[in-house]
Amino acid sequence: MNAKSIRVAVTRKLPASVEGRLSDLFETTLQTRSAPLSLAALIDLAQHVDVLAPTLGDRLDAAFFDAAGERMKLVANFGAGTDHIDVAAANARGITVTNTPSVLAEDAADMAMALILAVPRRLVEGVRALETGQFHGWSPTWMLGRRVRGKKLGIIGLGRVGEAIARRARAFGLSIHYHNRKPINPHIEEELDATYWDSLDQMLARVDIVSVNCPHTPATFHLLARRRLELLQPHAYVVNVSRGEIVDEEALASMIEEGRLAGAGLDVYERGAPSEKLLKAPNVVLLPHMASATVESRIEMGERMIINIKMFADGHKPPDRVILGLDDDLEPDV
């Protein structure tokens, strides 16, 4: 199969270097807007291409695949997470789904670590105090935060991102605790001096900071519901750069407002953007889903996506096929 004869359509505007490479290799339909396409527009694209390259926010469900026609044979996702794609429905129609794993871990870990530092030390509150004229000189009791060193960090999902966070956190003197479906490699566990908790409930009751690093699946929806949030100690903080649906956002905001939790640092939200209640909650640092927003990660994501498309075009199995039942539930898209 001649790669140049392969028709590819992307659903969002991508970095210029990625778009250029796609256009050099394939007959490519690009987008000029960054906003998501409508379902009708997505279906229209899919009906006329061999490969669709969607991104986070493009909901490709069973109804989409029913309407997509017979031509499209590859969905080359620009991103690691595929919870927005009904992979089973795609596979049932002979469509391969690929993703771009392993390129986001370091950037996501940097952002998680930034939040782990910013929330207890009230960094954003300090900036606002300066901007609004509240700072009138140093005082022994003003803007007191919490020391990070010596605290217990509980990581939910010690995969690639979680491990990268753990390495950073150790350098800041935090002790590492984690909950997975099963323990990690003993050598890595020993290197991180990490404590495994089979029971998430027991871990939550003992840590000072929780970092959410698992993907959104039916099993993890509201994994941190109010019942579990109430297990945390009142001085504890919640950090999430994974998926907003994993945390009950309304319960989290209420508990912070009630003084039953110390604060939160969030980059993702249950409904795409923070609720009004969360925006008004004290001691929260809210970011606009930017954990992986570096030039380097976006280009690397594009390169992995292109490799998958090129392998498909050459008649080979793409290296990053999403295989149901084999996703280790530890690396979300960020």
Buried (B, 14 or more C-beta within 10 A) or exposed (E): EEBEEBBBBBBBBBEEEBBBBBEEBBBBBBBEEEEBBEBEEBBBBBBEBBBBBBBBBBEBEEEBBEBBBEEBBBBBBBBBBBBBBBBEBBBEBEBBBBBBBEBBBBBBBBBBBBBBBBBBBBBBBBEEBEEEEEBEEEEEEEEEBBEBEEBBBBBBBBBBBBBBBBBBBBEBEBBBBBBBEEBBEEEBBEEBEBBBBEEBEEBBBBBBBBBBBBBBBEEBEBBBBBEBBEBBEEEBBBBBBBBBBBBBBEBBBBBBBEEBBBBBBBBBBBEEEBBEBBEEBEBBBBBEBEBBBBEEBBBBBBBBBBBBBBBBBEEEEBEBBBEEEEBBBBBBBB
